[in-house]
Amino acid sequence: MKEESVKTSAPGLRSFIPVSSGSHFPIQNLPYGGFRRKSGGQTRLSVAIGDYVLDLSVVEDAGFFNAPHLKGKTFFAQPTLNAFMAAGRPAWREARETLTRLLRHDVADLRDHQRLRDAALIPMSRVELQLPVEIGDYTDFYSSKYHATNVGSMFRDPQNALLPNWLWVPIAYHGRASSIVISGTDIRRPLGQSKADDAEKPAFGPSRLLDFELEMGFFIGPGSELGKPVAAAKAPEHIFGMALVNDWSARDVQKWEYQPLGPFLSKNFATTISPWIVTLEALEPFRCAGPGQDPAPLPYLQCENNWSYDIQLEVHLQSEKMNAPARICRSNFCHLYWNICQQAAHHTITGCNLRPGDLLASGTISGPEPDSYGSLLELAWRGTRPVQISPTEKRSFLQDGDTVILTGWCEGEGYRVGFGEARGKVLPALEWNAGK
């Protein structure tokens, strides 16, 4: 992976498509996504380059994917990436090398073929981005020590904020894949039960403590066999790429329901992801060590401590009264205690099988500073320190009409490898009538 990344992620590479210096999508990135033309038609697969999408079905039909693991295949003549993801790293590497060459400024094959260029390259302004993966299963981890410590300090003894198992077990819960939506989808405030501390019984109604969670997730490529765990050292061979994740949370519903089995309705109503999947090959130059782990993990979780990434993350919030969003959080993926290899290894140690398209999310990513906390629960410290989002407005939790925008990128030498954004606007809860 190191050698491949040098060829396709070198700082000097540039495409014949103009790419602004602040763009998330230079030739060093080429993230995968799905799109549909605004004028109509079926969902198609693409990579992003500058302000364009490159239609991969056109590239495939033209015969450019002629490397051994791609020749004769029809990975891109379908509406999802699942078949391509299942093909594994050799196919991914060949596709990336082919696309990088095709888009280089000094290669004429596509650049000077006007008819093919017009068919393959479409301005993003003329398309609607689509969910590019059929997600079979979704698991959400709880891998930030800073976040877990903050939550434990709020709701338990600050001197014993972490539960006894946290430093030994990558904690997670199984989420709901059916309610994963792409950036730009409005989020309906959920209904549910909650119980005030001084109330005799629970109440039913719209969640009053709606929150976002700053997360990232990785998509599984080749699956694993039922009954056979994936070793931590082999986990990268099963990971296709990463995306931004906002795992919306109803904190009042969660507080009432989570004991003894954990989150359920407080999380299952919506999870927003960014439309672009950035491959591990594109992220390779930004791979770094994560936090030190003490005590040493059990043997099945041990791997080299260099499977984190220097991904700068931000959260912006905009109310209906604001003309522009305000940044309320700045964090980094490298703060996560449990890395992606350990998460995959733990998930499968029982023999649970992974399948192409599965999504495993990190859990809330919080850093060491108050402005790096990845949720309003922490930023406003359980409502005791409301966050100033404009000269006239503060937030302890999300209000109807609020728009939350997650974004993230890696800073290269003269370029960025970015994820775009995961955006969602909060709509009022539906009225509920037991007789209807």
C-alpha positions in Angstrom: 0.0 0.0 0.0 2.9 2.3 0.7 4.4 1.9 -2.8 1.0 2.5 -4.5 0.3 5.6 -2.5 3.5 7.2 -3.7 2.5 6.9 -7.3 -1.1 8.1 -6.9 -0.8 10.5 -4.0 2.4 12.4 -4.8 2.2 16.1 -4.2 3.3 17.0 -7.7 0.4 15.2 -9.4 -2.2 17.4 -11.1 -5.2 16.7 -13.3 -6.3 18.4 -16.6 -9.4 19.3 -14.7 -8.8 22.6 -12.8 -8.9 22.0 -9.1 -8.9 24.9 -6.6 -6.3 24.8 -3.8 -9.0 24.3 -1.1 -10.9 21.6 -2.9 -11.4 18.3 -1.1 -11.2 16.4 -4.4 -7.8 16.7 -6.2 -6.3 13.9 -8.2 -4.6 12.6 -5.1 -8.1 11.7 -3.6 -10.5 10.3 -6.2 -13.2 9.3 -3.7 -16.0 7.0 -4.9 -19.7 8.0 -4.9 -23.0 7.6 -6.6 -24.9 10.2 -8.6 -28.0 10.8 -10.8 -28.3 13.6 -13.3 -30.8 16.2 -12.4 -32.3 15.8 -15.8 -33.2 12.2 -14.9 -31.8 8.7 -15.3 -30.5 5.9 -13.2 -28.0 6.1 -10.3 -24.4 5.7 -11.6 -21.0 5.3 -9.9 -18.3 7.9 -10.0 -15.2 9.4 -8.5 -15.0 13.1 -7.6 -12.4 15.3 -9.3 -12.5 19.0 -8.5 -16.1 20.3 -9.2 -16.9 17.3 -11.5 -17.9 13.7 -11.2 -16.3 11.2 -13.5 -18.9 8.6 -14.7 -17.1 5.3 -14.2 -19.5 3.4 -16.4 -18.3 5.5 -19.3 -14.7 4.8 -18.5 -15.5 1.1 -18.2 -17.4 1.0 -21.5 -14.5 2.8 -23.3 -12.2 -0.1 -22.2 -9.8 1.8 -20.0 -10.2 -0.7 -17.1 -8.0 -3.4 -18.8 -5.7 -4.4 -15.9 -5.9 -8.1 -14.9 -8.4 -7.7 -12.0 -10.7 -5.3 -13.9 -10.6 -6.6 -17.5 -13.9 -8.1 -18.6 -15.7 -7.0 -15.4 -18.7 -4.8 -15.1 -18.1 -3.4 -11.6 -19.3 0.1 -12.6 -22.4 -0.8 -14.7 -24.5 -1.0 -11.6 -25.9 1.4 -9.0 -23.8 0.4 -6.0 -20.1 -0.2 -5.3 -20.7 -3.5 -3.5 -19.3 -5.8 -6.2 -16.2 -3.6 -6.7 -15.7 -3.4 -2.9 -15.9 -7.2 -2.7 -13.2 -7.6 -5.4 -10.4 -6.6 -3.0 -7.3 -4.6 -2.9 -5.7 -5.7 -6.2 -8.8 -4.5 -8.1 -9.0 -1.3 -6.1 -5.3 -0.6 -6.7 -5.6 -1.1 -10.5 -8.7 1.1 -10.7 -7.0 3.9 -8.8 -3.9 3.7 -11.0 -6.0 3.7 -14.1 -8.1 6.7 -13.0 -5.0 8.6 -11.9 -3.3 8.1 -15.2 -6.5 9.0 -17.2 -6.9 12.3 -15.3 -3.3 13.4 -15.3 -2.7 16.8 -17.0 -0.1 15.2 -19.4 -2.2 12.3 -20.6 -4.3 12.8 -23.7 -6.5 9.7 -23.7 -9.5 11.5 -22.1 -8.3 15.1 -22.1 -8.2 15.3 -25.9 -11.2 13.1 -26.6 -13.9 15.7 -26.6 -16.9 13.4 -27.1 -15.8 10.9 -24.4 -14.8 13.8 -22.1 -18.3 15.3 -22.4 -19.9 12.0 -21.6 -17.7 11.1 -18.7 -17.2 14.4 -16.9 -20.3 16.1 -15.5 -20.3 19.2 -13.3 -21.5 18.5 -9.8 -24.0 21.3 -10.1 -25.9 19.1 -12.6 -26.1 16.0 -10.5 -27.7 14.8 -7.3 -25.4 12.7 -5.2 -26.7 9.3 -4.1 -25.9 6.7 -1.5 -23.3 4.6 -3.3 -23.4 1.4 -1.2 -26.1 -1.1 -0.3 -25.4 -1.2 3.5 -26.3 -4.5 5.0 -25.2 -4.1 8.6 -24.2 -1.1 10.7 -22.2 -1.1 13.9 -21.3 1.9 16.0 -18.3 1.8 18.3 -17.5 3.9 21.4 -13.8 4.4 20.8 -12.9 7.9 22.0 -11.4 7.9 25.5 -12.0 11.6 25.8 -15.7 11.2 24.9 -16.2 8.2 27.2 -14.5 10.0 30.1 -16.6 13.1 29.6 -19.8 11.2 29.5 -18.8 9.1 32.5 -17.9 12.3 34.4 -21.3 13.8 33.8 -23.4 10.8 34.7 -21.2 8.9 37.1 -18.2 9.5 39.4 -15.7 11.8 37.7 -12.9 9.9 39.6 -14.1 6.6 38.0 -15.5 8.0 34.7 -14.5 4.9 32.6 -16.3 1.7 33.3 -14.0 -1.2 34.2 -14.2 -2.8 30.8 -13.6 0.3 28.6 -9.8 0.0 28.4 -10.0 -3.7 27.5 -13.0 -3.9 25.2 -13.8 -1.8 22.1 -17.4 -1.1 23.1 -20.1 -1.0 20.4 -23.7 -1.6 19.6 -25.5 -2.8 16.5 -27.3 0.1 14.7 -30.0 0.2 12.1 -28.8 0.3 8.4 -32.3 1.1 7.1 -32.1 4.7 8.5 -28.7 5.6 7.2 -29.1 8.6 4.9 -26.9 10.6 2.6 -25.8 14.2 3.3 -28.6 16.7 2.6 -31.4 14.5 3.9 -33.6 16.3 6.5 -33.9 14.6 9.9 -37.2 14.4 11.6 -37.1 14.9 15.4 -37.9 11.5 16.9 -40.8 10.6 19.3 -40.1 8.5 22.3 -40.3 7.9 26.0 -38.2 9.9 28.5 -38.3 10.3 32.3 -37.3 13.4 34.3 -35.3 12.7 37.4 -38.1 13.9 39.7 -41.0 12.3 37.7 -42.9 9.3 39.0 -43.4 7.8 35.5 -42.1 8.4 32.0 -43.6 10.8 29.5 -44.1 10.4 25.7 -43.4 13.0 23.1 -40.8 14.6 20.9 -37.2 14.3 22.1 -36.2 17.6 23.8 -32.5 16.8 23.9 -31.6 16.1 20.3 -27.9 15.9 19.6 -25.3 15.2 16.9 -22.3 13.0 17.1 -19.1 13.7 15.2 -17.9 10.3 13.9 -16.2 8.6 11.0 -17.0 5.2 9.6 -15.3 2.6 7.4 -16.8 0.4 4.8 -16.1 -3.3 4.5 -14.8 -4.6 1.1 -14.2 -8.4 1.0 -16.3 -10.1 3.7 -15.2 -12.8 6.1 -16.4 -16.3 6.6 -18.8 -17.1 9.4 -16.9 -18.7 12.3 -13.5 -17.3 11.3 -12.3 -14.1 13.0 -10.4 -11.4 11.1 -7.0 -10.9 12.7 -6.1 -7.3 13.5 -3.1 -7.4 11.2 -5.3 -8.6 8.3 -8.1 -6.1 8.9 -6.9 -3.5 6.3 -7.4 -6.1 3.6 -11.1 -6.0 4.4 -11.5 -2.1 4.6 -12.4 -0.3 1.4 -12.5 3.3 2.6 -14.0 5.9 5.0 -16.7 8.5 5.3 -18.0 11.1 7.7 -20.8 9.9 10.0 -23.3 11.9 12.1 -25.0 9.4 14.4 -27.9 11.6 15.6 -28.9 11.0 19.2 -31.9 11.6 21.4 -30.2 12.0 24.8 -33.4 12.1 26.9 -34.7 8.9 25.2 -31.2 7.3 25.6 -31.0 8.1 29.3 -34.3 6.3 30.0 -33.8 3.3 27.7 -30.1 2.4 27.7 -30.0 0.3 30.9 -29.5 -2.6 30.8 -29.1 -3.2 27.0 -27.8 0.1 25.6 -29.1 2.4 22.8 -32.1 1.5 20.8 -34.7 4.1 19.8 -32.4 7.0 20.8 -30.1 6.1 17.9 -32.1 4.2 15.3 -34.1 7.1 13.7 -31.3 8.5 11.6 -27.6 8.3 10.8 -26.2 10.8 8.2 -23.1 9.9 6.1 -21.1 11.9 3.6 -21.6 10.9 -0.1 -18.0 10.3 -0.8 -15.9 7.2 0.3 -12.2 8.1 0.6 -10.1 5.0 0.0 -7.4 3.8 2.4 -4.9 4.3 -0.5 -5.8 8.0 -0.7 -5.4 8.2 3.1 -2.1 6.3 3.3 0.1 9.4 3.4 -1.7 10.6 6.4 -1.6 7.4 8.5 -0.2 8.0 11.9 0.0 6.5 15.4 -3.0 6.7 17.7 -2.9 7.2 21.5 -0.8 4.9 23.6 -2.9 2.0 25.0 -2.4 1.1 28.7 -3.0 -1.6 29.8 -1.8 -3.5 26.7 -4.7 -4.9 24.8 -5.3 -8.7 24.9 -3.4 -10.6 22.2 -6.2 -10.7 19.6 -6.4 -6.9 19.7 -2.7 -6.2 19.4 -1.4 -4.6 16.2 1.0 -1.9 15.2 0.0 1.4 16.6 0.0 3.2 13.3 -3.5 2.7 12.1 -4.9 6.1 12.9 -5.1 9.0 10.5 -4.4 12.7 10.7 -7.9 13.8 9.6 -9.0 17.3 10.6 -12.6 17.4 11.6 -15.1 20.3 12.1 -18.7 20.7 13.1 -20.7 23.7 12.0 -24.2 24.7 13.1 -26.6 27.1 11.5 -30.0 28.1 12.9 -32.8 29.4 10.7 -32.0 33.0 11.9 -28.3 32.8 10.8 -27.0 33.8 7.4 -24.0 31.4 7.6 -23.0 28.5 9.8 -20.8 28.9 12.8 -18.0 26.4 13.7 -18.6 24.9 17.1 -16.1 22.0 17.1 -12.7 21.3 15.8 -11.3 17.8 16.4 -9.1 15.1 14.8 -9.6 11.4 13.9 -6.3 10.6 15.5 -7.8 11.1 19.0 -9.5 7.7 18.8 -8.2 5.2 21.4 -9.3 2.0 19.5 -8.3 1.9 15.8 -10.0 0.5 12.8 -8.0 -2.7 12.8 -8.9 -3.4 16.4 -12.6 -2.6 15.8 -12.8 -5.1 12.9 -10.9 -7.7 14.9 -13.1 -7.4 17.9 -16.3 -7.4 15.9 -15.3 -10.8 14.3 -13.6 -12.5 17.2 -16.8 -14.5 18.0 -16.9 -15.6 14.4 -19.4 -13.0 13.3 -19.0 -12.5 9.6 -18.5 -9.2 7.7 -20.1 -8.6 4.4 -19.3 -6.2 1.5 -20.9 -2.8 2.2 -21.1 -3.2 6.0 -20.5 0.1 7.8 -18.5 0.3 11.1 -18.5 3.7 12.8 -16.1 5.1 15.3 -18.4 6.6 17.9 -18.2 10.2 18.9 -14.7 11.7 18.3 -13.8 14.1 21.0 -10.4 15.6 21.7 -8.7 16.9 24.8 -9.9 20.6 24.6 -13.4 21.8 25.3 -13.8 23.1 21.7 -12.8 19.6 20.4 -15.7 17.8 22.0 -17.8 15.9 19.3 -21.3 16.4 20.7 -23.5 19.1 22.1 -23.8 17.0 25.2 -20.2 17.7 25.9 -19.7 21.1 24.3 -22.6 22.5 26.5 -21.7 20.1 29.3 -25.1 18.6 29.8 -26.7 22.0 29.3 -24.8 23.9 32.0 -22.6 25.8 29.5 -24.7 26.6 26.4 -22.8 27.2 23.2 -22.9 30.6 21.6 -23.7 30.1 17.9 -24.5 33.7 17.0 -24.6 37.1 18.8 -28.2 36.4 19.9 -28.4 32.6 20.1 -27.1 29.8 22.2 -27.6 26.0 22.1 -27.6 23.3 24.7 -29.3 20.9 22.3 -30.6 21.1 18.8 -33.7 23.0 17.9 -36.1 22.6 15.0 -34.7 24.3 11.9 -31.0 23.8 13.0 -28.6 22.5 10.3 -25.6 20.5 11.4 -22.7 20.2 9.0 -19.7 17.8 9.6 -16.6 18.1 7.4 -13.2 16.7 7.4 -9.9 16.6 5.4 -6.3 15.6 5.4 -3.8 18.4 4.7 -1.2 17.4 2.1 1.7 19.3 0.5 -0.2 21.7 -1.6 -3.4 19.7 -1.7 -6.2 18.3 0.5 -7.7 14.9 0.6 -11.3 15.6 1.9 -14.6 14.0 2.6 -16.9 16.8 1.6 -19.6 17.2 4.2 -22.4 15.3 6.1 -25.2 17.8 6.4 -28.7 17.5 7.9 -31.5 19.8 8.9 -33.7 19.1 11.9 -37.5 19.1 11.1 -40.2 19.2 13.8 -41.5 15.9 15.1 -44.7 14.5 13.5 -47.9 14.8 15.5 -48.9 11.4 16.9 -52.4 10.2 17.4 -53.0 6.7 18.9 -56.1 6.3 16.8 -54.4 6.9 13.4 
